[in-house]
Amino acid sequence: MLEKQTDLLIIGAGPGGYVASIYAAKQGLSVTLVEKEYIGGTCLNVGCIPTKALVKSAELYQELLHLENKGISVVNPEYDMTAIIEQKNQIKDKLVSGIAYLLEKYNVETIQGTASFLDDHLVEINGSEVVRVTAKDIIIATGSKNKHLPIPGIDLEVVLDSTGLLNNTKVPKSLAVIGGGVIGMEFAFIYASLGIPVTVIEFLPRVLPGVDKEFSARLLRYAKQLNIDIITQAKVLKIEAVGEAAIITYERKEKFESIEADLILEAVGRAPNIDGLGLGNTSIIHDLRSGIKVNSKLQTNVHHIYAIGDVTNLYQLAHVASHQGIVAVDNILGKTKEMDYSAVPAVIFTSPQIATVGKTEDYCKDNEISYDVIKVPFSANGKALIMEAEAGYLKLLANPTTKELIGGMIFGKEAEYLIATLTVAIQNHLTWEQLQETIFAHPTMSELIHEGAMGLDHLAIHFMD
């Protein structure tokens, strides 16, 4: 058994852990990073990055099918699922190796193994050898894990979670998705864009419950066009094998119904990953559902132990975990920083995309917050017409008294880019007047933001406000 001391011990090398490691090391701390599986965590290996690689392939295939509108003819376009998965893996491997290189260059000691607390100050790492580490400060960044339904048949070979589906090279005749959240809907659109009939079964009254009802409802039109059948308010009861396929039985409106699918994705959410951490040996406040409790400084009730990312169950977003890692390190360095969640952007990579930041209309209504709102149709923008994206729109919410932007939502192409500008505006309390005075390049989709700022003042130029 080896024993070592370090300034900072970080458990978990996902987007929270590796960012915190590099940031701390660049500021002079000796850092030990522990990872039980792979550098980059879920996001880089079996989450955000590989999923978006598949999204891109699916989008390109759809574009090939509709190039006639641009005067280009492609006869019988085809795709190779094995090649798509291989290309996804190449991207993932390149990013992971790049992070590993940076960790080495900044002298972050990386240990492959499973970390477990023996008490509030001592952590044992079981890898190729046993190492006991004492650290001045500790950051827990162990992320989250897939949830699973406790129903008969959930362990059948045709049932995969998101990790399994990301490595699937089989082209199914049909796909059933259990769960209409972000993960479920992104995969539904990926497979449907590749020409595969998809059925989504959701327990709640609507899919994507985290976004405004208006956006969730609007997405159904595009789902239908891609042959995605969405069944809501349905409780899955069991899954039974039928040859190489399976039958899903569910209860809906007090009736029992069933569908057959060649492949099934179980996407019913994620839970904080605290298994095997030995938190019972510590004084850290935690539970299986809500994860590790932290304050605005990302500090647990044990003053020298911090937690960031999905394990805190505050926001299950990689970019939030990364920023939390920086804030936690700043507090360790005595800089006194607090997390501000008022301008957290989120992008859902369906087709069309949905992006949000700040407050939504639903939130304002539920909390009796006064707001002004403007909707800008993409049809008012030249670049959107060129991209055949005129069905989309941008929505801005503002405080009617201060004129500050408090919320932004985009439904349509390039939402992933537009949301960045809105995030900067909300984070820095910009008013619609300040946005009006900002020159946006032409012809670009970003002009929609300027048009929205003008519209909040009833001065829109290119559409009727």
C-alpha positions as CSV (number, residue, x, y, z in Angstrom):
1,M,0.0,0.0,0.0
2,L,1.2,3.5,-1.0
3,E,0.5,6.6,1.0
4,K,0.6,10.1,-0.5
5,Q,-0.3,13.7,0.2
6,T,-1.6,16.3,-2.2
7,D,-3.0,19.8,-2.2
8,L,-6.1,18.8,-4.1
9,L,-7.7,15.4,-4.7
10,I,-10.3,15.3,-7.5
11,I,-12.5,12.2,-7.8
12,G,-13.8,11.9,-11.3
13,A,-12.3,13.0,-14.6
14,G,-15.4,14.2,-16.5
15,P,-16.0,17.8,-17.7
16,G,-16.1,18.9,-14.1
17,G,-13.2,17.0,-12.7
18,Y,-10.7,17.4,-15.6
19,V,-11.4,21.1,-16.0
20,A,-11.0,21.7,-12.2
21,S,-7.7,19.7,-12.3
22,I,-6.1,21.7,-15.1
23,Y,-7.4,25.0,-13.7
24,A,-6.0,24.2,-10.2
25,A,-2.7,22.9,-11.5
26,K,-2.2,26.1,-13.6
27,Q,-2.4,28.1,-10.4
28,G,0.2,26.2,-8.6
29,L,-1.7,23.5,-6.7
30,S,-0.4,19.9,-6.6
31,V,-3.4,17.9,-8.0
32,T,-4.2,14.2,-8.0
33,L,-7.0,13.2,-10.3
34,V,-8.7,9.8,-9.9
35,E,-10.9,8.1,-12.6
36,K,-12.3,4.6,-12.4
37,E,-13.3,4.3,-16.1
38,Y,-12.2,6.8,-18.7
39,I,-10.8,10.4,-19.0
40,G,-13.5,12.7,-20.1
41,G,-16.2,10.9,-18.2
42,T,-19.7,10.3,-19.6
43,C,-19.9,13.5,-21.7
44,L,-16.9,12.8,-23.9
45,N,-17.1,9.1,-24.1
46,V,-20.8,8.0,-24.0
47,G,-22.7,11.3,-23.8
48,C,-22.7,14.8,-25.3
49,I,-19.9,14.4,-27.8
50,P,-20.6,11.0,-29.4
51,T,-24.3,11.8,-29.5
52,K,-23.8,15.0,-31.4
53,A,-21.5,13.1,-33.8
54,L,-24.5,10.9,-34.6
55,V,-26.7,13.9,-34.8
56,K,-24.4,15.4,-37.5
57,S,-24.4,12.2,-39.6
58,A,-28.2,12.0,-39.4
59,E,-28.6,15.7,-40.4
60,L,-26.3,15.2,-43.4
61,Y,-28.3,12.2,-44.5
62,Q,-31.5,14.3,-44.3
63,E,-29.9,17.1,-46.3
64,L,-28.9,14.7,-49.0
65,L,-32.5,13.5,-49.3
66,H,-33.7,17.0,-49.9
67,L,-31.0,18.7,-52.1
68,E,-33.3,19.0,-55.0
69,N,-34.5,22.3,-53.5
70,K,-31.0,23.6,-54.0
71,G,-30.7,22.4,-57.6
72,I,-28.5,19.4,-56.7
73,S,-29.3,15.8,-57.4
74,V,-28.0,12.8,-55.4
75,V,-29.3,9.5,-56.5
76,N,-30.1,6.9,-53.9
77,P,-28.0,8.2,-51.0
78,E,-27.1,5.5,-48.4
79,Y,-25.4,5.4,-45.0
80,D,-23.2,2.8,-43.3
81,M,-24.0,2.6,-39.6
82,T,-20.7,0.9,-38.8
83,A,-18.8,3.7,-40.4
84,I,-20.9,6.3,-38.6
85,I,-20.1,4.7,-35.2
86,E,-16.4,4.4,-36.2
87,Q,-16.3,8.1,-37.0
88,K,-17.9,8.9,-33.7
89,N,-15.3,6.9,-31.9
90,Q,-12.5,8.6,-33.8
91,I,-13.8,12.0,-32.6
92,K,-14.1,10.8,-29.1
93,D,-10.7,9.2,-29.0
94,K,-9.1,12.4,-30.3
95,L,-10.7,14.6,-27.7
96,V,-9.9,12.2,-24.8
97,S,-6.2,11.9,-25.9
98,G,-6.0,15.7,-26.1
99,I,-7.2,16.0,-22.5
100,A,-4.9,13.3,-21.3
101,Y,-2.0,15.2,-22.9
102,L,-3.0,18.4,-21.2
103,L,-3.3,16.7,-17.8
104,E,0.2,15.3,-18.2
105,K,1.7,18.6,-19.4
106,Y,0.3,20.5,-16.4
107,N,1.6,17.9,-14.0
108,V,-1.7,16.5,-12.9
109,E,-1.1,13.1,-11.4
110,T,-3.8,10.9,-12.9
111,I,-4.6,7.6,-11.2
112,Q,-6.8,4.9,-12.7
113,G,-8.9,3.3,-10.0
114,T,-11.9,3.5,-7.7
115,A,-11.8,6.0,-4.9
116,S,-13.6,5.4,-1.6
117,F,-13.6,7.6,1.6
118,L,-12.3,6.0,4.7
119,D,-13.2,9.1,6.7
120,D,-13.5,12.9,6.1
121,H,-9.8,13.2,5.4
122,L,-8.5,9.9,4.0
123,V,-9.4,8.4,0.6
124,E,-8.4,4.9,-0.6
125,I,-7.8,4.3,-4.3
126,N,-8.0,0.8,-5.6
127,G,-6.4,0.4,-9.0
128,S,-3.3,-1.5,-10.1
129,E,-2.2,-0.9,-6.6
130,V,-3.8,0.5,-3.4
131,V,-3.1,4.1,-2.7
132,R,-4.2,6.1,0.4
133,V,-4.4,9.8,-0.2
134,T,-4.6,12.7,2.3
135,A,-5.5,16.0,0.7
136,K,-5.9,19.5,2.0
137,D,-9.0,19.8,-0.2
138,I,-11.2,17.3,-2.1
139,I,-13.6,17.8,-5.0
140,I,-16.1,15.0,-5.8
141,A,-17.0,15.0,-9.5
142,T,-18.3,11.5,-10.1
143,G,-21.2,12.5,-12.3
144,S,-24.3,10.5,-12.9
145,K,-25.5,7.1,-14.1
146,N,-28.4,5.8,-16.2
147,K,-31.6,5.1,-14.3
148,H,-33.4,1.8,-15.0
149,L,-37.0,0.8,-14.8
150,P,-37.8,-2.1,-12.3
151,I,-39.9,-4.0,-14.8
152,P,-39.9,-7.5,-16.3
153,G,-37.8,-7.7,-19.4
154,I,-35.7,-4.6,-19.0
155,D,-32.6,-6.8,-19.1
156,L,-33.4,-8.3,-22.5
157,E,-30.6,-7.9,-25.2
158,V,-32.8,-5.8,-27.4
159,V,-33.1,-3.2,-24.6
160,L,-30.2,-0.7,-24.5
161,D,-29.4,2.4,-22.5
162,S,-27.8,5.4,-24.2
163,T,-24.3,4.0,-23.7
164,G,-25.3,0.8,-25.5
165,L,-27.1,2.6,-28.3
166,L,-24.1,4.8,-29.0
167,N,-22.1,1.7,-29.9
168,N,-24.9,0.0,-31.8
169,T,-24.1,-0.8,-35.5
170,K,-27.3,-2.7,-36.2
171,V,-29.9,-0.8,-38.3
172,P,-33.2,-1.8,-36.7
173,K,-36.5,-2.1,-38.6
174,S,-38.0,0.0,-35.8
175,L,-36.9,1.7,-32.6
176,A,-38.9,2.2,-29.4
177,V,-37.8,4.9,-26.9
178,I,-38.9,4.6,-23.3
179,G,-38.6,8.2,-22.1
180,G,-39.3,11.5,-23.8
181,G,-36.7,13.6,-22.1
182,V,-33.7,15.2,-23.8
183,I,-31.7,11.9,-24.3
184,G,-34.8,10.0,-25.6
185,M,-35.8,12.7,-28.0
186,E,-32.4,13.3,-29.4
187,F,-32.0,9.6,-30.2
188,A,-35.5,9.5,-31.6
189,F,-34.6,12.2,-34.1
190,I,-31.3,10.6,-34.9
191,Y,-32.8,7.3,-35.9
192,A,-35.9,8.8,-37.5
193,S,-33.6,11.0,-39.7
194,L,-32.0,7.8,-40.8
195,G,-35.3,6.5,-42.0
196,I,-36.2,4.3,-39.1
197,P,-39.7,4.3,-37.7
198,V,-39.6,5.4,-34.0
199,T,-42.1,5.3,-31.2
200,V,-41.5,7.3,-28.0
201,I,-43.4,6.3,-24.9
202,E,-43.5,9.0,-22.2
203,F,-45.0,8.7,-18.7
204,L,-45.7,12.4,-18.4
205,P,-48.3,14.4,-20.3
206,R,-45.7,15.7,-22.8
207,V,-42.2,15.2,-24.0
208,L,-39.4,17.5,-23.0
209,P,-41.1,18.6,-19.8
210,G,-38.2,21.0,-19.0
211,V,-38.9,23.4,-21.8
212,D,-41.9,25.7,-22.4
213,K,-45.1,23.8,-23.4
214,E,-45.2,25.8,-26.6
215,F,-41.8,24.5,-27.7
216,S,-42.6,20.9,-26.7
217,A,-45.9,21.0,-28.7
218,R,-44.3,22.6,-31.7
219,L,-41.7,19.8,-31.9
220,L,-44.5,17.2,-32.3
221,R,-45.2,18.5,-35.9
222,Y,-41.6,17.8,-36.9
223,A,-41.6,14.4,-35.1
224,K,-44.6,13.4,-37.2
225,Q,-43.0,14.4,-40.4
226,L,-40.1,12.1,-39.6
227,N,-42.4,9.2,-38.7
228,I,-41.9,9.5,-34.9
229,D,-45.0,8.4,-33.1
230,I,-45.2,9.9,-29.6
231,I,-47.3,8.2,-26.9
232,T,-47.7,10.3,-23.7
233,Q,-49.2,9.5,-20.2
234,A,-48.2,5.9,-20.7
235,K,-46.7,3.7,-18.0
236,V,-44.5,0.8,-19.3
237,L,-45.4,-2.4,-17.5
238,K,-43.2,-5.1,-19.1
239,I,-41.1,-6.1,-22.1
240,E,-41.3,-9.5,-23.7
241,A,-39.1,-11.1,-26.3
242,V,-40.7,-12.1,-29.6
243,G,-38.0,-13.7,-31.8
244,E,-35.3,-11.1,-32.3
245,A,-37.7,-8.3,-31.4
246,A,-39.8,-7.4,-28.3
247,I,-43.2,-6.3,-27.3
248,I,-43.7,-3.4,-24.9
249,T,-46.8,-3.4,-22.8
250,Y,-47.9,-0.2,-21.3
251,E,-50.9,1.3,-19.5
252,R,-52.6,4.4,-20.9
253,K,-55.8,6.0,-19.8
254,E,-56.7,2.8,-17.9
255,K,-56.2,0.7,-21.0
256,F,-53.5,-1.9,-21.7
257,E,-51.8,-1.4,-25.1
258,S,-48.6,-2.8,-26.7
259,I,-46.2,-2.1,-29.5
260,E,-43.5,-4.3,-31.1
261,A,-40.0,-3.0,-31.7
262,D,-36.8,-4.4,-33.2
263,L,-34.7,-2.3,-30.8
264,I,-35.5,-0.5,-27.5
265,L,-33.8,2.5,-25.9
266,E,-34.4,3.0,-22.2
267,A,-33.9,6.7,-21.5
268,V,-35.7,7.4,-18.2
269,G,-33.2,9.8,-16.7
270,R,-30.0,9.8,-14.8
271,A,-29.2,9.6,-11.1
272,P,-26.2,10.9,-9.0
273,N,-23.3,8.5,-9.1
274,I,-22.3,7.9,-5.5
275,D,-22.0,4.1,-5.6
276,G,-18.8,2.9,-3.8
277,L,-17.7,6.3,-2.7
278,G,-17.9,5.4,0.9
279,L,-19.8,8.5,1.8
280,G,-21.2,6.6,4.8
281,N,-17.8,6.8,6.3
282,T,-17.9,10.6,6.2
283,S,-20.0,13.4,7.6
284,I,-21.0,14.6,4.1
285,I,-24.8,15.2,3.8
286,H,-26.1,13.1,0.8
287,D,-28.8,10.7,-0.4
288,L,-29.3,8.5,-3.4
289,R,-31.9,10.6,-5.1
290,S,-30.6,14.2,-4.6
291,G,-26.9,13.4,-4.5
292,I,-24.4,15.4,-2.5
293,K,-25.7,18.7,-0.9
294,V,-23.6,21.8,-1.6
295,N,-23.8,25.5,-1.0
296,S,-23.4,28.3,-3.6
297,K,-19.6,27.8,-3.3
298,L,-19.9,24.1,-4.2
299,Q,-18.8,23.3,-0.7
300,T,-20.4,20.4,1.3
301,N,-21.1,20.6,5.0
302,V,-17.5,19.3,5.4
303,H,-15.5,22.5,4.8
304,H,-12.6,21.1,2.8
305,I,-14.7,18.8,0.6
306,Y,-16.5,20.2,-2.5
307,A,-18.8,18.5,-5.0
308,I,-19.5,19.5,-8.6
309,G,-21.5,18.4,-11.6
310,D,-24.2,15.8,-11.9
311,V,-23.4,14.2,-8.5
312,T,-25.0,17.4,-6.9
313,N,-28.1,16.9,-9.0
314,L,-28.5,20.6,-9.5
315,Y,-28.0,20.7,-13.3
316,Q,-27.1,17.7,-15.4
317,L,-25.2,19.7,-17.9
318,A,-21.5,19.3,-18.8
319,H,-20.9,23.0,-19.2
320,V,-22.3,23.7,-15.7
321,A,-20.0,21.0,-14.2
322,S,-17.0,22.7,-15.9
323,H,-17.9,26.1,-14.5
324,Q,-18.6,24.6,-11.1
325,G,-15.2,23.1,-11.1
326,I,-13.6,26.5,-11.7
327,V,-15.7,28.1,-8.9
328,A,-14.8,25.3,-6.5
329,V,-11.1,25.8,-7.2
330,D,-11.4,29.5,-6.8
331,N,-12.9,29.0,-3.4
332,I,-10.2,26.6,-2.4
333,L,-7.7,29.3,-3.4
334,G,-9.6,31.8,-1.1
335,K,-11.2,33.9,-3.9
336,T,-14.7,33.6,-2.5
337,K,-16.8,32.8,-5.6
338,E,-20.5,31.8,-5.8
339,M,-22.4,30.0,-8.6
340,D,-24.9,32.1,-10.5
341,Y,-27.5,29.9,-12.3
342,S,-29.5,32.8,-13.8
343,A,-28.1,32.4,-17.2
344,V,-27.5,28.7,-17.8
345,P,-27.9,27.8,-21.5
346,A,-29.2,24.5,-22.7
347,V,-29.4,23.1,-26.2
348,I,-31.5,20.1,-27.3
349,F,-30.2,18.6,-30.5
350,T,-33.5,17.5,-32.0
351,S,-34.3,18.6,-35.6
352,P,-35.1,21.5,-35.3
353,Q,-33.0,22.3,-32.3
354,I,-34.3,23.9,-29.2
355,A,-32.2,26.2,-27.1
356,T,-33.1,28.1,-23.9
357,V,-31.4,30.4,-21.4
358,G,-32.8,32.3,-18.4
359,K,-36.4,32.3,-17.4
360,T,-39.2,30.8,-19.5
361,E,-42.7,32.0,-20.0
362,D,-44.0,29.0,-18.0
363,Y,-41.7,29.9,-15.1
364,C,-42.7,33.6,-15.2
365,K,-46.4,32.7,-15.2
366,D,-46.0,30.1,-12.4
367,N,-44.1,32.6,-10.2
368,E,-46.1,35.7,-11.1
369,I,-43.2,37.5,-12.6
370,S,-44.0,40.4,-14.9
371,Y,-42.4,40.2,-18.4
372,D,-42.6,41.5,-21.9
373,V,-42.3,39.0,-24.7
374,I,-41.6,39.1,-28.4
375,K,-41.5,36.3,-31.0
376,V,-39.4,36.8,-34.1
377,P,-40.2,34.4,-37.0
378,F,-37.2,33.0,-38.8
379,S,-39.1,33.9,-42.0
380,A,-38.1,37.5,-41.4
381,N,-34.4,36.6,-41.8
382,G,-32.7,36.2,-45.2
383,K,-30.1,33.6,-44.0
384,A,-32.9,31.5,-42.5
385,L,-34.6,31.4,-45.9
386,I,-31.4,30.4,-47.5
387,M,-31.1,27.5,-45.0
388,E,-34.8,26.6,-45.5
389,A,-35.3,27.3,-41.8
390,E,-38.2,29.7,-42.1
391,A,-40.4,27.6,-39.8
392,G,-38.3,28.5,-36.7
393,Y,-38.6,31.4,-34.4
394,L,-36.8,33.2,-31.6
395,K,-38.5,34.4,-28.3
396,L,-37.2,37.0,-26.0
397,L,-38.4,37.8,-22.5
398,A,-37.6,41.1,-20.7
399,N,-38.2,42.9,-17.5
400,P,-40.8,45.6,-18.4
401,T,-39.4,48.0,-15.8
402,T,-35.6,47.7,-16.2
403,K,-35.8,46.5,-19.9
404,E,-33.2,43.9,-19.0
405,L,-33.3,40.6,-21.0
406,I,-34.4,37.8,-18.6
407,G,-35.0,34.9,-21.0
408,G,-34.3,33.7,-24.5
409,M,-35.6,30.7,-26.4
410,I,-34.9,29.5,-30.0
411,F,-36.7,26.9,-32.0
412,G,-34.9,26.1,-35.3
413,K,-31.6,25.8,-37.0
414,E,-28.5,27.3,-35.5
415,A,-30.1,27.6,-32.1
416,E,-26.9,26.3,-30.7
417,Y,-25.1,29.4,-31.9
418,L,-27.8,32.0,-31.2
419,I,-28.1,31.0,-27.6
420,A,-24.5,32.1,-26.8
421,T,-25.3,35.8,-27.5
422,L,-28.4,35.6,-25.4
423,T,-26.5,34.0,-22.6
424,V,-24.0,36.9,-22.6
425,A,-26.8,39.4,-22.7
426,I,-28.7,37.9,-19.7
427,Q,-25.5,37.2,-17.7
428,N,-24.5,40.8,-18.0
429,H,-28.0,42.3,-17.5
430,L,-28.1,43.9,-20.9
431,T,-31.2,45.8,-21.9
432,W,-33.1,45.6,-25.1
433,E,-31.9,49.2,-25.8
434,Q,-28.3,48.1,-25.6
435,L,-29.0,45.2,-28.0
436,Q,-30.7,47.7,-30.3
437,E,-27.5,49.7,-30.3
438,T,-25.4,46.7,-31.2
439,I,-24.6,46.0,-34.9
440,F,-25.1,42.4,-36.0
441,A,-23.5,41.1,-39.1
442,H,-25.5,40.6,-42.3
443,P,-26.7,38.2,-43.6
444,T,-26.6,36.0,-40.5
445,M,-29.2,34.4,-38.2
446,S,-27.9,36.6,-35.3
447,E,-29.8,39.5,-36.8
448,L,-32.9,37.8,-35.3
449,I,-31.7,38.9,-31.9
450,H,-31.4,42.6,-33.0
451,E,-34.9,42.3,-34.6
452,G,-36.2,40.9,-31.3
453,A,-34.7,43.7,-29.3
454,M,-36.3,46.2,-31.6
455,G,-39.6,44.3,-31.3
456,L,-39.6,44.5,-27.5
457,D,-39.8,48.3,-28.1
458,H,-42.4,47.9,-30.9
459,L,-39.8,49.0,-33.4
460,A,-39.3,45.8,-35.4
461,I,-38.4,46.4,-39.0
462,H,-38.8,43.1,-40.8
463,F,-41.9,41.6,-39.2
464,M,-45.2,42.8,-37.6
465,D,-44.6,43.1,-33.9
